Amino acid sequence: MGFTDHIVNNGNSGNNGKGSERVATEGQRKFYADLCKQKGVEEKDVSNYTYTQLDALVKELRAYKPASPGQMETILKKVENLRKIGYEFTPPPMEQLTGGYGGTASSLIEFLIKKETELGAKAEPSEGQITYIRDMLLCPDVPFEDYDIQKKVILEESEGKSKGKTEWRFMSENEFEEEIRSKLTRKEASRLIDTYRGAFAEWRRTRIRPGQANHIREVGRPHLPARYPL
């Protein structure tokens, strides 16, 4: 229950039949309005409140501590992380959360962190992880077999002189991406990348770059004279 709901349920209007009870003063109502703005709480109609009722409401409001900007930012970030791994969660309105140690904002953050940890262990790799691991396909220093990941597609057993030998090809990019999705969780993909990032970067530095390959093709291509003799 948020603070504003608590006000609605507990702040009774009118004087409850006590006609002699002192009504709230203009200064008291102004102080309440300013306090609402300061706390970020929606102001209620207290025009019929008695002095005692509004005094109790002000005391409750002064004790109320809203969630901090940092807490609200953390909550929104965790909710977005959960959405990315397939868990939809709608947080309560931020103005209803209380801050400080033991507040509802703190409890909500603890819940979201726990849920993110639980689901993250089962979540599929992110698209960024899949792309990075896919580019590792031909790197000999990455032992995909340790992760039960296949890189090859078996075609058929050869005939003739090569009979008994198995023909195969490397998986296409799409095939390898599906293999990664079916064999790795997001956490496992992260561990694989962290473990072999250095070896992969070193291997990639020794490989020919696309621009270099195009240059070699261009240099090796026979050039015809600009104009043929008639």
KEKE-3310 file (N, C-alpha, C; in steps of 0.2 Angstrom, whole numbers, plus 5000, padded with zeros to 4 digits):
npx = (5004:5003:5009:5000:4988:4987:4984:4971:4964:4965:4963:4950:4937:4928:4920:4916:4904:4908:4905:4911:4924:4940:4944:4955:4968:4972:4985:4990:4985:4992:5005:5004:5001:5013:5022:5018:5022:5035:5038:5034:5021:5004:4993:4979:4961:4959:4950:4940:4945:4948:4958:4965:4964:4971:4983:4988:4989:4999:5010:5012:5015:5027:5035:5036:5047:5052:5056:5073:5081:5091:5087:5075:5080:5087:5077:5070:5079:5082:5070:5069:5080:5074:5064:5070:5074:5063:5054:5040:5037:5028:5031:5026:5018:5030:5030:5023:5032:5043:5058:5075:5083:5075:5064:5050:5055:5068:5066:5059:5069:5078:5070:5069:5083:5086:5076:5081:5094:5090:5082:5092:5101:5095:5092:5092:5107:5112:5109:5120:5130:5129:5132:5146:5151:5148:5157:5168:5169:5179:5190:5204:5208:5197:5189:5176:5170:5171:5160:5150:5146:5143:5153:5152:5144:5139:5140:5140:5146:5161:5164:5172:5190:5191:5183:5175:5179:5173:5163:5161:5156:5158:5147:5134:5132:5119:5116:5125:5123:5110:5114:5122:5112:5105:5113:5119:5117:5114:5123:5133:5137:5143:5153:5161:5165:5172:5183:5190:5192:5204:5212:5205:5205:5219:5221:5212:5219:5229:5223:5218:5211:5195:5196:5210:5209:5201:5209:5220:5213:5210:5223:5227:5219:5218:5222:5215:5219:5215:5210:5205:5214:5209)
npy = (4994:5011:5027:5037:5031:5026:5038:5041:5031:5033:5046:5054:5064:5079:5083:5072:5073:5081:5095:5105:5104:5110:5118:5115:5126:5140:5142:5129:5121:5126:5123:5109:5107:5112:5103:5091:5094:5094:5081:5074:5069:5066:5079:5080:5084:5093:5102:5101:5095:5093:5102:5092:5081:5085:5088:5075:5069:5077:5074:5061:5062:5069:5059:5051:5044:5046:5036:5036:5045:5037:5024:5023:5023:5011:5001:5003:4999:4986:4980:4982:4973:4961:4960:4958:4945:4939:4940:4948:4962:4973:4987:4995:5011:5024:5034:5029:5021:5019:5026:5024:5013:4997:5001:5001:5002:4998:4984:4980:4981:4971:4960:4960:4959:4946:4939:4941:4935:4922:4919:4923:4913:4903:4909:4912:4915:4932:4942:4949:4941:4929:4933:4936:4924:4916:4922:4916:4904:4898:4898:4890:4889:4889:4878:4871:4859:4856:4862:4855:4859:4858:4861:4857:4849:4834:4825:4814:4797:4794:4787:4775:4777:4784:4778:4775:4786:4801:4814:4831:4848:4865:4872:4884:4902:4904:4891:4888:4898:4894:4882:4887:4893:4882:4875:4883:4893:4910:4914:4904:4907:4919:4915:4907:4917:4926:4918:4914:4926:4933:4924:4922:4936:4937:4927:4932:4944:4939:4935:4937:4952:4958:4969:4968:4955:4959:4967:4959:4951:4960:4964:4952:4950:4948:4962:4971:4980:4997:5000:4990:4984:4988)
npz = (5000:4996:5001:4999:4997:5010:5016:5011:5016:5030:5033:5038:5032:5038:5054:5061:5068:5079:5083:5090:5089:5085:5069:5055:5053:5041:5040:5044:5034:5023:5026:5025:5012:5006:5011:5005:4992:4994:4997:4986:4985:4981:4984:4995:4997:5010:5016:5024:5036:5053:5065:5073:5065:5053:5059:5063:5051:5045:5053:5050:5036:5037:5042:5032:5019:5003:4989:4984:4970:4964:4969:4962:4949:4948:4950:4938:4929:4933:4930:4916:4913:4916:4908:4896:4897:4896:4906:4912:4922:4931:4940:4956:4956:4957:4966:4976:4983:4997:5004:5010:5023:5024:5018:5006:4993:4994:4997:4986:4976:4981:4978:4964:4960:4965:4957:4945:4945:4947:4935:4925:4925:4918:4906:4888:4878:4875:4860:4857:4863:4856:4843:4845:4849:4838:4829:4833:4828:4819:4826:4832:4845:4853:4863:4858:4859:4873:4878:4872:4860:4843:4828:4815:4801:4797:4782:4772:4771:4762:4746:4735:4733:4744:4753:4768:4775:4782:4776:4778:4783:4788:4799:4794:4797:4802:4806:4816:4825:4830:4836:4846:4854:4858:4866:4876:4891:4896:4906:4904:4892:4894:4902:4893:4884:4892:4896:4884:4877:4875:4868:4857:4852:4849:4839:4829:4826:4818:4807:4790:4784:4778:4770:4766:4759:4748:4742:4738:4729:4719:4715:4710:4699:4681:4671:4658:4643:4641:4629:4615:4601:4585)
capx = (5000:5007:5008:4994:4982:4986:4981:4964:4960:4965:4961:4943:4935:4923:4922:4913:4899:4911:4905:4915:4931:4944:4945:4962:4969:4974:4993:4991:4983:4997:5011:5003:5002:5020:5025:5016:5026:5042:5039:5032:5015:4998:4989:4972:4957:4959:4947:4935:4948:4949:4965:4968:4965:4976:4990:4990:4991:5006:5015:5013:5018:5034:5039:5036:5053:5051:5062:5078:5082:5095:5083:5070:5084:5089:5071:5068:5085:5081:5063:5071:5084:5070:5060:5074:5075:5056:5050:5037:5035:5026:5032:5020:5020:5036:5028:5021:5037:5046:5065:5078:5084:5069:5058:5047:5059:5074:5063:5058:5076:5081:5066:5071:5090:5085:5073:5086:5099:5087:5081:5097:5105:5091:5090:5096:5112:5109:5111:5127:5134:5128:5136:5153:5153:5148:5163:5174:5168:5185:5196:5206:5209:5191:5187:5168:5168:5170:5153:5145:5144:5146:5154:5152:5138:5141:5137:5140:5152:5164:5164:5178:5196:5191:5178:5176:5180:5167:5163:5158:5157:5157:5140:5133:5131:5113:5116:5129:5119:5105:5118:5124:5106:5102:5118:5122:5113:5117:5128:5138:5140:5147:5159:5165:5168:5177:5188:5193:5192:5211:5215:5201:5208:5225:5220:5209:5224:5233:5219:5217:5205:5191:5199:5216:5207:5198:5215:5223:5209:5211:5230:5228:5215:5222:5220:5215:5221:5209:5206:5207:5216:5204)
capy = (5000:5017:5032:5041:5026:5026:5044:5041:5026:5035:5054:5055:5071:5081:5083:5066:5075:5085:5102:5110:5103:5116:5116:5116:5133:5141:5140:5122:5118:5128:5119:5102:5108:5113:5096:5087:5095:5092:5074:5071:5066:5070:5083:5078:5089:5093:5108:5099:5092:5097:5103:5086:5076:5087:5087:5068:5068:5081:5070:5055:5064:5071:5053:5047:5046:5043:5032:5041:5044:5031:5018:5022:5021:5004:4997:5003:4995:4979:4978:4981:4967:4955:4960:4956:4938:4936:4940:4954:4964:4980:4989:5000:5018:5026:5039:5025:5018:5022:5025:5022:5006:4994:5004:4997:5003:4993:4977:4978:4980:4965:4955:4961:4956:4939:4936:4942:4930:4915:4918:4924:4906:4899:4913:4911:4920:4938:4943:4951:4935:4924:4936:4936:4917:4914:4924:4912:4897:4895:4899:4883:4890:4889:4871:4871:4852:4856:4864:4851:4863:4856:4866:4853:4846:4827:4825:4806:4793:4794:4780:4774:4777:4788:4775:4774:4793:4805:4820:4836:4855:4869:4875:4891:4906:4903:4884:4889:4902:4889:4877:4891:4894:4876:4872:4888:4898:4917:4913:4900:4910:4924:4912:4905:4923:4929:4913:4914:4932:4935:4919:4924:4942:4936:4924:4937:4948:4935:4933:4942:4956:4958:4974:4965:4950:4962:4970:4953:4949:4965:4964:4946:4949:4951:4969:4972:4987:5001:5000:4985:4986:4986)
capz = (5000:4995:5006:4997:4999:5017:5018:5009:5021:5037:5034:5037:5032:5042:5061:5064:5073:5085:5080:5094:5088:5081:5062:5053:5051:5035:5040:5044:5027:5018:5028:5023:5004:5005:5013:4999:4986:4996:4998:4980:4987:4979:4989:4996:4999:5017:5017:5030:5041:5059:5067:5075:5059:5049:5063:5063:5044:5044:5056:5046:5030:5039:5044:5026:5016:4997:4986:4981:4962:4963:4970:4956:4943:4949:4949:4931:4925:4934:4927:4909:4912:4917:4902:4890:4897:4895:4912:4912:4929:4932:4947:4958:4955:4960:4971:4982:4986:5002:5003:5017:5024:5026:5014:5001:4987:4995:4997:4979:4973:4983:4975:4957:4960:4966:4951:4939:4946:4946:4928:4921:4925:4913:4900:4882:4877:4872:4853:4857:4865:4850:4838:4847:4849:4831:4826:4836:4825:4815:4830:4834:4852:4857:4863:4858:4861:4880:4879:4869:4854:4837:4823:4809:4799:4794:4776:4771:4770:4755:4742:4731:4736:4751:4757:4775:4777:4783:4773:4783:4782:4794:4800:4792:4803:4805:4810:4822:4830:4833:4840:4852:4858:4861:4871:4881:4894:4895:4910:4901:4886:4897:4905:4888:4881:4896:4896:4878:4873:4874:4863:4851:4849:4846:4833:4824:4823:4813:4801:4784:4785:4772:4765:4763:4754:4742:4738:4735:4723:4714:4712:4706:4693:4675:4669:4651:4641:4641:4622:4611:4594:4580)
cpx = (5004:5005:5001:4988:4981:4982:4973:4961:4960:4963:4954:4941:4929:4925:4919:4908:4901:4911:4909:4922:4934:4945:4952:4962:4972:4982:4994:4990:4989:5003:5010:5004:5009:5024:5024:5020:5033:5043:5037:5025:5009:4994:4982:4968:4956:4955:4942:4938:4948:4956:4968:4969:4971:4983:4992:4992:4998:5011:5017:5017:5025:5038:5040:5043:5052:5057:5066:5078:5086:5091:5078:5074:5085:5083:5070:5073:5084:5075:5065:5075:5079:5066:5064:5075:5068:5052:5047:5035:5033:5026:5027:5023:5026:5035:5025:5026:5041:5054:5068:5079:5077:5063:5056:5052:5065:5071:5062:5064:5079:5077:5068:5078:5089:5082:5077:5091:5096:5085:5087:5101:5101:5090:5095:5102:5109:5112:5118:5132:5134:5132:5144:5155:5153:5154:5169:5174:5175:5191:5198:5207:5203:5189:5179:5166:5167:5163:5148:5142:5147:5147:5153:5146:5141:5137:5135:5146:5155:5164:5171:5184:5196:5185:5180:5177:5174:5168:5159:5159:5155:5150:5140:5132:5125:5113:5120:5126:5114:5108:5120:5118:5104:5107:5120:5116:5117:5123:5134:5141:5145:5154:5164:5169:5173:5184:5193:5194:5199:5213:5211:5204:5214:5225:5217:5214:5228:5229:5219:5211:5201:5194:5206:5214:5204:5204:5219:5219:5210:5218:5230:5224:5219:5218:5220:5216:5214:5206:5209:5209:5211:5207)
cpy = (5006:5022:5036:5037:5026:5033:5044:5037:5029:5042:5055:5063:5073:5081:5077:5068:5079:5092:5107:5109:5108:5113:5118:5123:5134:5140:5133:5119:5120:5124:5112:5102:5108:5106:5091:5088:5093:5085:5070:5067:5070:5073:5081:5084:5089:5099:5107:5096:5096:5098:5097:5081:5078:5087:5080:5067:5071:5077:5064:5056:5066:5065:5049:5049:5042:5040:5037:5040:5038:5024:5017:5020:5014:5000:4997:4999:4988:4976:4977:4975:4961:4955:4957:4948:4935:4936:4947:4956:4971:4982:4994:5007:5021:5030:5035:5021:5022:5021:5023:5015:5003:4997:4999:4997:4998:4986:4975:4977:4973:4959:4955:4958:4948:4936:4936:4937:4923:4914:4919:4917:4902:4903:4911:4916:4926:4938:4945:4945:4930:4927:4935:4929:4914:4916:4920:4905:4894:4895:4893:4883:4889:4882:4870:4864:4852:4858:4860:4854:4860:4861:4863:4850:4840:4827:4817:4803:4792:4787:4780:4774:4780:4784:4774:4781:4797:4812:4825:4843:4858:4871:4882:4895:4905:4896:4885:4893:4898:4884:4881:4892:4888:4873:4877:4892:4905:4917:4909:4903:4916:4921:4910:4911:4926:4924:4913:4920:4934:4930:4921:4931:4941:4932:4928:4942:4945:4934:4939:4946:4957:4963:4971:4959:4953:4965:4965:4951:4954:4965:4957:4945:4952:4957:4969:4979:4991:5001:4994:4987:4984:4981)
cpz = (5000:5000:5005:4998:5006:5020:5017:5014:5028:5038:5033:5037:5037:5049:5065:5069:5079:5082:5084:5093:5084:5074:5061:5051:5044:5034:5040:5037:5022:5020:5025:5015:5002:5006:5008:4993:4988:4995:4991:4981:4984:4984:4989:4998:5007:5020:5023:5036:5047:5060:5069:5070:5055:5052:5062:5055:5042:5047:5053:5040:5032:5040:5037:5022:5009:4994:4983:4973:4960:4964:4964:4950:4943:4948:4942:4927:4926:4930:4919:4908:4912:4911:4896:4891:4898:4901:4913:4920:4929:4939:4949:4956:4960:4966:4977:4986:4992:5002:5010:5018:5027:5023:5009:4994:4988:4995:4990:4975:4975:4979:4967:4956:4960:4960:4945:4939:4944:4938:4923:4920:4919:4906:4894:4882:4874:4864:4852:4858:4859:4845:4839:4847:4842:4827:4828:4832:4822:4820:4833:4842:4856:4857:4864:4861:4869:4882:4875:4863:4848:4832:4816:4808:4795:4788:4774:4771:4763:4752:4738:4735:4743:4755:4764:4779:4777:4780:4778:4780:4788:4794:4797:4798:4806:4809:4816:4827:4834:4838:4847:4857:4862:4866:4877:4884:4894:4900:4908:4896:4889:4899:4899:4885:4885:4896:4890:4874:4871:4868:4856:4848:4846:4840:4828:4822:4818:4806:4796:4785:4778:4767:4762:4758:4748:4738:4735:4729:4717:4711:4708:4700:4687:4673:4661:4649:4640:4634:4618:4604:4589:4575)
residu = (MET:GLY:PHE:THR:ASP:HIS:ILE:VAL:ASN:ASN:GLY:ASN:SER:GLY:ASN:ASN:GLY:LYS:GLY:SER:GLU:ARG:VAL:ALA:THR:GLU:GLY:GLN:ARG:LYS:PHE:TYR:ALA:ASP:LEU:CYS:LYS:GLN:LYS:GLY:VAL:GLU:GLU:LYS:ASP:VAL:SER:ASN:TYR:THR:TYR:THR:GLN:LEU:ASP:ALA:LEU:VAL:LYS:GLU:LEU:ARG:ALA:TYR:LYS:PRO:ALA:SER:PRO:GLY:GLN:MET:GLU:THR:ILE:LEU:LYS:LYS:VAL:GLU:ASN:LEU:ARG:LYS:ILE:GLY:TYR:GLU:PHE:THR:PRO:PRO:PRO:MET:GLU:GLN:LEU:THR:GLY:GLY:TYR:GLY:GLY:THR:ALA:SER:SER:LEU:ILE:GLU:PHE:LEU:ILE:LYS:LYS:GLU:THR:GLU:LEU:GLY:ALA:LYS:ALA:GLU:PRO:SER:GLU:GLY:GLN:ILE:THR:TYR:ILE:ARG:ASP:MET:LEU:LEU:CYS:PRO:ASP:VAL:PRO:PHE:GLU:ASP:TYR:ASP:ILE:GLN:LYS:LYS:VAL:ILE:LEU:GLU:GLU:SER:GLU:GLY:LYS:SER:LYS:GLY:LYS:THR:GLU:TRP:ARG:PHE:MET:SER:GLU:ASN:GLU:PHE:GLU:GLU:GLU:ILE:ARG:SER:LYS:LEU:THR:ARG:LYS:GLU:ALA:SER:ARG:LEU:ILE:ASP:THR:TYR:ARG:GLY:ALA:PHE:ALA:GLU:TRP:ARG:ARG:THR:ARG:ILE:ARG:PRO:GLY:GLN:ALA:ASN:HIS:ILE:ARG:GLU:VAL:GLY:ARG:PRO:HIS:LEU:PRO:ALA:ARG:TYR:PRO:LEU)
# end
